[in-house]
Amino acid sequence: MIPHAPLPADPDAAPDAGARRAARGLSVIVPASNEEAHIGRCLAALVESAMPLDLPVDVVVAANGCRDRTVERAQGFAPRFEARDWRLTVLDLAAPGKIGALNAGDTAARGALRAYLDADVKVSKPLLGQIVTALNRDTPAFASGRVRIPRPASTASRAYRRFYLTVPFMTHGVPGCGFFAVNAAGRARWGSFPDVIADDIFVRLNFAPHERIGVPAGYEWPLVEGWSNLVRVRRRQDAGVAEIARRFPDLMRNEDKPSFGAGAILQRAAADPMAFAVYAGVAATVRLTPGRLRGWSRGR
């Protein structure tokens, strides 16, 4: 298990003001692999977040296996974070892999509250402040905001988006895809991130439905563009769900996603045949054709 705040030198002594301040702070961990085109937008939104003035915030960009300018782009935001008295740490990790990046980011982080953010996600200005308020409790808690999927450029992705926004995973509960946060009691539910495909599902299912909190503020989570990328990402999503069910069967008791009944599917298909055809076609392609998972990229 990772420490959530530095310990005082004398174990019998009370923590000093700096340790107490860090213990109630927020750490945002951003794993990033070859994200030079997106990391600037992600960090610009973070540093503009509306937060309590006295709350310490540190952001850890865990760049991993990058062959582009992700590290340099992230480091260029240091003055903007310093201007807010926030800490920005950019890790340049040689080995690629999201799980290794998450664990390295956790080790470098200082705050008791932990948020995990994909590098291509843009948070809205009030989101982090609302998350901090929601997690201000002693009992374990998981929190996220409203998922907003921007309108894609490609015809296939636009159609897929229309149907995807109506599936139970997106309409029920707190999905947490692309962004989720936990308090200290919640983070104590697991130690290091296990080597899994779907880290977001693993974390979400560590919490019972009543422990998951959705806040009104949203964030933009982009969909990949084009048929082949949709198939690649859907293949990875399906494999991630199956892996969690196989390796962590006890966690499945926390799954509250309702089934997508035939009647509901037919109703939605009739309302938007094109969207249904693309969504069903992608799902069928994944199930009927073999494929190899390639890294953790979302397929850009």
Contacts in CASP RR format, 6 or more apart in sequence:
PFRMAT RR
TARGET T0000
AUTHOR 0000-0000-0000
METHOD contacts of the structure
MODEL  1
MIPHAPLPADPDAAPDAGARRAARGLSVIVPASNEEAHIGRCLAALVESA
MPLDLPVDVVVAANGCRDRTVERAQGFAPRFEARDWRLTVLDLAAPGKIG
ALNAGDTAARGALRAYLDADVKVSKPLLGQIVTALNRDTPAFASGRVRIP
RPASTASRAYRRFYLTVPFMTHGVPGCGFFAVNAAGRARWGSFPDVIADD
IFVRLNFAPHERIGVPAGYEWPLVEGWSNLVRVRRRQDAGVAEIARRFPD
LMRNEDKPSFGAGAILQRAAADPMAFAVYAGVAATVRLTPGRLRGWSRGR
1 188 0 8 1.000
1 190 0 8 1.000
1 191 0 8 1.000
2 106 0 8 1.000
2 107 0 8 1.000
2 109 0 8 1.000
2 187 0 8 1.000
2 191 0 8 1.000
2 192 0 8 1.000
4 23 0 8 1.000
4 111 0 8 1.000
4 112 0 8 1.000
4 184 0 8 1.000
4 187 0 8 1.000
5 15 0 8 1.000
5 19 0 8 1.000
5 22 0 8 1.000
5 23 0 8 1.000
5 110 0 8 1.000
5 111 0 8 1.000
5 112 0 8 1.000
6 19 0 8 1.000
6 22 0 8 1.000
6 110 0 8 1.000
7 15 0 8 1.000
7 19 0 8 1.000
8 14 0 8 1.000
8 15 0 8 1.000
8 16 0 8 1.000
8 19 0 8 1.000
15 23 0 8 1.000
21 54 0 8 1.000
21 56 0 8 1.000
22 56 0 8 1.000
22 110 0 8 1.000
22 111 0 8 1.000
22 112 0 8 1.000
23 111 0 8 1.000
23 112 0 8 1.000
24 55 0 8 1.000
24 56 0 8 1.000
24 111 0 8 1.000
24 112 0 8 1.000
24 113 0 8 1.000
25 55 0 8 1.000
25 56 0 8 1.000
25 57 0 8 1.000
25 58 0 8 1.000
25 110 0 8 1.000
25 111 0 8 1.000
25 112 0 8 1.000
25 113 0 8 1.000
26 51 0 8 1.000
26 55 0 8 1.000
26 56 0 8 1.000
26 57 0 8 1.000
26 58 0 8 1.000
26 111 0 8 1.000
26 113 0 8 1.000
26 114 0 8 1.000
26 115 0 8 1.000
26 128 0 8 1.000
26 131 0 8 1.000
26 132 0 8 1.000
26 181 0 8 1.000
27 57 0 8 1.000
27 58 0 8 1.000
27 59 0 8 1.000
27 60 0 8 1.000
27 109 0 8 1.000
27 110 0 8 1.000
27 111 0 8 1.000
27 113 0 8 1.000
27 114 0 8 1.000
27 115 0 8 1.000
28 46 0 8 1.000
28 57 0 8 1.000
28 58 0 8 1.000
28 59 0 8 1.000
28 60 0 8 1.000
28 115 0 8 1.000
28 116 0 8 1.000
28 117 0 8 1.000
28 128 0 8 1.000
29 59 0 8 1.000
29 60 0 8 1.000
29 62 0 8 1.000
29 102 0 8 1.000
29 105 0 8 1.000
29 106 0 8 1.000
29 109 0 8 1.000
29 114 0 8 1.000
29 115 0 8 1.000
29 116 0 8 1.000
29 117 0 8 1.000
30 39 0 8 1.000
30 42 0 8 1.000
30 43 0 8 1.000
30 59 0 8 1.000
30 60 0 8 1.000
30 61 0 8 1.000
30 62 0 8 1.000
30 117 0 8 1.000
30 118 0 8 1.000
30 119 0 8 1.000
31 62 0 8 1.000
31 64 0 8 1.000
31 97 0 8 1.000
31 98 0 8 1.000
31 100 0 8 1.000
31 101 0 8 1.000
31 102 0 8 1.000
31 105 0 8 1.000
31 116 0 8 1.000
31 118 0 8 1.000
31 119 0 8 1.000
32 39 0 8 1.000
32 61 0 8 1.000
32 62 0 8 1.000
32 63 0 8 1.000
32 64 0 8 1.000
32 66 0 8 1.000
32 70 0 8 1.000
32 74 0 8 1.000
32 101 0 8 1.000
32 119 0 8 1.000
33 63 0 8 1.000
33 64 0 8 1.000
33 65 0 8 1.000
33 66 0 8 1.000
33 70 0 8 1.000
33 96 0 8 1.000
33 97 0 8 1.000
33 98 0 8 1.000
33 101 0 8 1.000
33 119 0 8 1.000
33 296 0 8 1.000
33 297 0 8 1.000
34 65 0 8 1.000
34 66 0 8 1.000
34 67 0 8 1.000
34 68 0 8 1.000
34 70 0 8 1.000
34 297 0 8 1.000
35 42 0 8 1.000
35 63 0 8 1.000
35 66 0 8 1.000
35 68 0 8 1.000
35 70 0 8 1.000
35 119 0 8 1.000
35 120 0 8 1.000
36 66 0 8 1.000
36 68 0 8 1.000
36 69 0 8 1.000
36 70 0 8 1.000
36 72 0 8 1.000
36 73 0 8 1.000
38 119 0 8 1.000
38 120 0 8 1.000
39 61 0 8 1.000
39 70 0 8 1.000
39 73 0 8 1.000
39 74 0 8 1.000
39 119 0 8 1.000
40 73 0 8 1.000
40 74 0 8 1.000
40 77 0 8 1.000
41 122 0 8 1.000
42 117 0 8 1.000
42 119 0 8 1.000
42 120 0 8 1.000
42 121 0 8 1.000
42 122 0 8 1.000
43 59 0 8 1.000
43 61 0 8 1.000
43 74 0 8 1.000
43 77 0 8 1.000
43 80 0 8 1.000
43 88 0 8 1.000
44 77 0 8 1.000
44 80 0 8 1.000
45 122 0 8 1.000
45 123 0 8 1.000
45 124 0 8 1.000
45 125 0 8 1.000
46 59 0 8 1.000
46 117 0 8 1.000
46 123 0 8 1.000
46 128 0 8 1.000
47 59 0 8 1.000
47 77 0 8 1.000
47 80 0 8 1.000
47 81 0 8 1.000
47 84 0 8 1.000
47 86 0 8 1.000
48 125 0 8 1.000
49 123 0 8 1.000
49 125 0 8 1.000
49 126 0 8 1.000
49 127 0 8 1.000
49 128 0 8 1.000
49 129 0 8 1.000
50 125 0 8 1.000
50 126 0 8 1.000
50 128 0 8 1.000
50 129 0 8 1.000
51 57 0 8 1.000
51 128 0 8 1.000
51 129 0 8 1.000
51 132 0 8 1.000
52 129 0 8 1.000
52 132 0 8 1.000
55 132 0 8 1.000
56 86 0 8 1.000
56 87 0 8 1.000
56 110 0 8 1.000
56 111 0 8 1.000
57 84 0 8 1.000
57 86 0 8 1.000
57 87 0 8 1.000
57 128 0 8 1.000
58 86 0 8 1.000
58 87 0 8 1.000
58 88 0 8 1.000
58 89 0 8 1.000
58 109 0 8 1.000
58 110 0 8 1.000
58 111 0 8 1.000
59 81 0 8 1.000
59 86 0 8 1.000
59 87 0 8 1.000
59 88 0 8 1.000
59 89 0 8 1.000
60 89 0 8 1.000
60 90 0 8 1.000
60 91 0 8 1.000
60 105 0 8 1.000
60 108 0 8 1.000
60 109 0 8 1.000
61 70 0 8 1.000
61 71 0 8 1.000
61 74 0 8 1.000
61 88 0 8 1.000
61 89 0 8 1.000
61 90 0 8 1.000
61 91 0 8 1.000
61 119 0 8 1.000
62 91 0 8 1.000
62 93 0 8 1.000
62 100 0 8 1.000
62 101 0 8 1.000
62 102 0 8 1.000
62 104 0 8 1.000
62 105 0 8 1.000
62 108 0 8 1.000
63 70 0 8 1.000
63 71 0 8 1.000
63 74 0 8 1.000
63 90 0 8 1.000
63 91 0 8 1.000
63 92 0 8 1.000
63 93 0 8 1.000
63 101 0 8 1.000
64 91 0 8 1.000
64 93 0 8 1.000
64 94 0 8 1.000
64 95 0 8 1.000
64 96 0 8 1.000
64 97 0 8 1.000
64 98 0 8 1.000
64 100 0 8 1.000
64 101 0 8 1.000
64 104 0 8 1.000
65 93 0 8 1.000
65 94 0 8 1.000
65 95 0 8 1.000
65 96 0 8 1.000
65 97 0 8 1.000
66 92 0 8 1.000
70 119 0 8 1.000
71 90 0 8 1.000
71 92 0 8 1.000
74 88 0 8 1.000
74 90 0 8 1.000
75 90 0 8 1.000
77 88 0 8 1.000
78 88 0 8 1.000
81 87 0 8 1.000
81 88 0 8 1.000
82 88 0 8 1.000
87 110 0 8 1.000
89 108 0 8 1.000
91 101 0 8 1.000
91 104 0 8 1.000
91 105 0 8 1.000
91 108 0 8 1.000
93 100 0 8 1.000
93 101 0 8 1.000
93 104 0 8 1.000
96 295 0 8 1.000
97 295 0 8 1.000
97 296 0 8 1.000
98 199 0 8 1.000
98 296 0 8 1.000
99 193 0 8 1.000
99 194 0 8 1.000
99 195 0 8 1.000
99 196 0 8 1.000
99 199 0 8 1.000
100 193 0 8 1.000
102 116 0 8 1.000
102 193 0 8 1.000
102 199 0 8 1.000
103 192 0 8 1.000
103 193 0 8 1.000
106 114 0 8 1.000
106 192 0 8 1.000
106 193 0 8 1.000
112 183 0 8 1.000
112 184 0 8 1.000
113 131 0 8 1.000
113 132 0 8 1.000
113 135 0 8 1.000
113 181 0 8 1.000
113 182 0 8 1.000
113 183 0 8 1.000
113 184 0 8 1.000
114 181 0 8 1.000
114 182 0 8 1.000
114 187 0 8 1.000
115 128 0 8 1.000
115 131 0 8 1.000
115 179 0 8 1.000
115 180 0 8 1.000
115 181 0 8 1.000
116 178 0 8 1.000
116 179 0 8 1.000
116 180 0 8 1.000
116 181 0 8 1.000
116 199 0 8 1.000
116 200 0 8 1.000
116 203 0 8 1.000
117 123 0 8 1.000
117 178 0 8 1.000
117 179 0 8 1.000
118 178 0 8 1.000
118 179 0 8 1.000
118 221 0 8 1.000
118 298 0 8 1.000
120 221 0 8 1.000
120 222 0 8 1.000
120 298 0 8 1.000
120 300 0 8 1.000
121 178 0 8 1.000
121 179 0 8 1.000
121 219 0 8 1.000
121 220 0 8 1.000
121 221 0 8 1.000
121 222 0 8 1.000
122 219 0 8 1.000
122 220 0 8 1.000
123 179 0 8 1.000
123 217 0 8 1.000
123 218 0 8 1.000
123 219 0 8 1.000
124 217 0 8 1.000
124 218 0 8 1.000
124 219 0 8 1.000
124 220 0 8 1.000
125 217 0 8 1.000
126 217 0 8 1.000
127 145 0 8 1.000
127 179 0 8 1.000
127 215 0 8 1.000
127 217 0 8 1.000
127 218 0 8 1.000
127 219 0 8 1.000
129 217 0 8 1.000
130 145 0 8 1.000
130 215 0 8 1.000
130 216 0 8 1.000
130 217 0 8 1.000
131 143 0 8 1.000
131 144 0 8 1.000
131 145 0 8 1.000
131 181 0 8 1.000
131 215 0 8 1.000
133 215 0 8 1.000
134 141 0 8 1.000
134 143 0 8 1.000
134 213 0 8 1.000
134 214 0 8 1.000
134 215 0 8 1.000
135 141 0 8 1.000
135 143 0 8 1.000
135 181 0 8 1.000
135 182 0 8 1.000
135 183 0 8 1.000
135 213 0 8 1.000
136 183 0 8 1.000
137 183 0 8 1.000
137 185 0 8 1.000
138 185 0 8 1.000
139 185 0 8 1.000
139 211 0 8 1.000
140 182 0 8 1.000
140 183 0 8 1.000
140 185 0 8 1.000
140 186 0 8 1.000
140 188 0 8 1.000
140 189 0 8 1.000
140 207 0 8 1.000
140 211 0 8 1.000
141 182 0 8 1.000
141 183 0 8 1.000
141 185 0 8 1.000
141 186 0 8 1.000
141 207 0 8 1.000
141 211 0 8 1.000
141 212 0 8 1.000
141 213 0 8 1.000
142 174 0 8 1.000
142 180 0 8 1.000
142 181 0 8 1.000
142 182 0 8 1.000
142 186 0 8 1.000
142 203 0 8 1.000
142 204 0 8 1.000
142 206 0 8 1.000
142 207 0 8 1.000
142 211 0 8 1.000
142 212 0 8 1.000
142 213 0 8 1.000
143 174 0 8 1.000
143 180 0 8 1.000
143 181 0 8 1.000
143 182 0 8 1.000
143 212 0 8 1.000
143 213 0 8 1.000
143 214 0 8 1.000
143 215 0 8 1.000
144 174 0 8 1.000
144 175 0 8 1.000
144 176 0 8 1.000
144 179 0 8 1.000
144 180 0 8 1.000
144 181 0 8 1.000
144 212 0 8 1.000
144 213 0 8 1.000
144 214 0 8 1.000
144 215 0 8 1.000
145 174 0 8 1.000
145 176 0 8 1.000
145 179 0 8 1.000
145 214 0 8 1.000
145 215 0 8 1.000
145 216 0 8 1.000
145 217 0 8 1.000
145 218 0 8 1.000
145 219 0 8 1.000
146 214 0 8 1.000
146 215 0 8 1.000
146 216 0 8 1.000
146 217 0 8 1.000
146 218 0 8 1.000
146 219 0 8 1.000
147 170 0 8 1.000
147 175 0 8 1.000
147 176 0 8 1.000
147 177 0 8 1.000
147 178 0 8 1.000
147 218 0 8 1.000
147 219 0 8 1.000
147 221 0 8 1.000
148 218 0 8 1.000
148 219 0 8 1.000
148 220 0 8 1.000
148 221 0 8 1.000
149 161 0 8 1.000
149 164 0 8 1.000
149 165 0 8 1.000
149 220 0 8 1.000
149 221 0 8 1.000
149 222 0 8 1.000
149 223 0 8 1.000
150 220 0 8 1.000
150 222 0 8 1.000
150 223 0 8 1.000
151 158 0 8 1.000
151 161 0 8 1.000
152 158 0 8 1.000
152 161 0 8 1.000
152 222 0 8 1.000
152 223 0 8 1.000
152 225 0 8 1.000
152 226 0 8 1.000
153 225 0 8 1.000
154 225 0 8 1.000
154 226 0 8 1.000
156 226 0 8 1.000
156 227 0 8 1.000
156 230 0 8 1.000
156 278 0 8 1.000
157 223 0 8 1.000
157 224 0 8 1.000
157 225 0 8 1.000
157 226 0 8 1.000
157 229 0 8 1.000
157 230 0 8 1.000
159 272 0 8 1.000
159 274 0 8 1.000
159 275 0 8 1.000
159 277 0 8 1.000
159 278 0 8 1.000
159 279 0 8 1.000
160 223 0 8 1.000
160 230 0 8 1.000
160 275 0 8 1.000
160 278 0 8 1.000
160 279 0 8 1.000
160 282 0 8 1.000
161 223 0 8 1.000
162 272 0 8 1.000
162 275 0 8 1.000
163 268 0 8 1.000
163 272 0 8 1.000
163 275 0 8 1.000
163 276 0 8 1.000
163 278 0 8 1.000
163 279 0 8 1.000
164 170 0 8 1.000
164 223 0 8 1.000
164 279 0 8 1.000
165 171 0 8 1.000
166 268 0 8 1.000
167 260 0 8 1.000
168 257 0 8 1.000
168 258 0 8 1.000
168 259 0 8 1.000
168 260 0 8 1.000
169 175 0 8 1.000
169 257 0 8 1.000
172 256 0 8 1.000
172 257 0 8 1.000
172 258 0 8 1.000
173 209 0 8 1.000
173 212 0 8 1.000
173 214 0 8 1.000
173 256 0 8 1.000
173 257 0 8 1.000
174 204 0 8 1.000
174 212 0 8 1.000
174 213 0 8 1.000
174 214 0 8 1.000
175 204 0 8 1.000
176 200 0 8 1.000
176 204 0 8 1.000
177 200 0 8 1.000
177 221 0 8 1.000
178 200 0 8 1.000
178 219 0 8 1.000
178 221 0 8 1.000
179 219 0 8 1.000
179 221 0 8 1.000
180 200 0 8 1.000
180 203 0 8 1.000
180 204 0 8 1.000
182 189 0 8 1.000
182 203 0 8 1.000
182 207 0 8 1.000
186 206 0 8 1.000
186 207 0 8 1.000
189 206 0 8 1.000
189 207 0 8 1.000
190 202 0 8 1.000
190 203 0 8 1.000
190 206 0 8 1.000
193 199 0 8 1.000
193 202 0 8 1.000
194 202 0 8 1.000
194 247 0 8 1.000
196 202 0 8 1.000
196 240 0 8 1.000
196 243 0 8 1.000
196 244 0 8 1.000
196 247 0 8 1.000
197 236 0 8 1.000
197 239 0 8 1.000
197 240 0 8 1.000
197 243 0 8 1.000
197 293 0 8 1.000
197 296 0 8 1.000
198 237 0 8 1.000
198 240 0 8 1.000
198 241 0 8 1.000
198 243 0 8 1.000
198 244 0 8 1.000
201 240 0 8 1.000
201 241 0 8 1.000
201 244 0 8 1.000
202 244 0 8 1.000
202 248 0 8 1.000
202 251 0 8 1.000
204 212 0 8 1.000
204 254 0 8 1.000
205 244 0 8 1.000
205 248 0 8 1.000
205 251 0 8 1.000
205 252 0 8 1.000
205 254 0 8 1.000
205 255 0 8 1.000
206 251 0 8 1.000
206 254 0 8 1.000
207 254 0 8 1.000
208 254 0 8 1.000
209 254 0 8 1.000
209 256 0 8 1.000
223 230 0 8 1.000
224 230 0 8 1.000
224 232 0 8 1.000
224 233 0 8 1.000
224 298 0 8 1.000
224 299 0 8 1.000
224 300 0 8 1.000
225 300 0 8 1.000
227 282 0 8 1.000
229 298 0 8 1.000
229 299 0 8 1.000
229 300 0 8 1.000
230 278 0 8 1.000
230 282 0 8 1.000
231 282 0 8 1.000
231 285 0 8 1.000
231 286 0 8 1.000
232 294 0 8 1.000
232 299 0 8 1.000
233 298 0 8 1.000
233 299 0 8 1.000
234 282 0 8 1.000
234 283 0 8 1.000
234 286 0 8 1.000
235 286 0 8 1.000
235 291 0 8 1.000
235 293 0 8 1.000
236 293 0 8 1.000
236 296 0 8 1.000
238 286 0 8 1.000
238 287 0 8 1.000
239 293 0 8 1.000
244 251 0 8 1.000
244 252 0 8 1.000
245 252 0 8 1.000
265 276 0 8 1.000
268 275 0 8 1.000
268 276 0 8 1.000
269 276 0 8 1.000
269 280 0 8 1.000
END
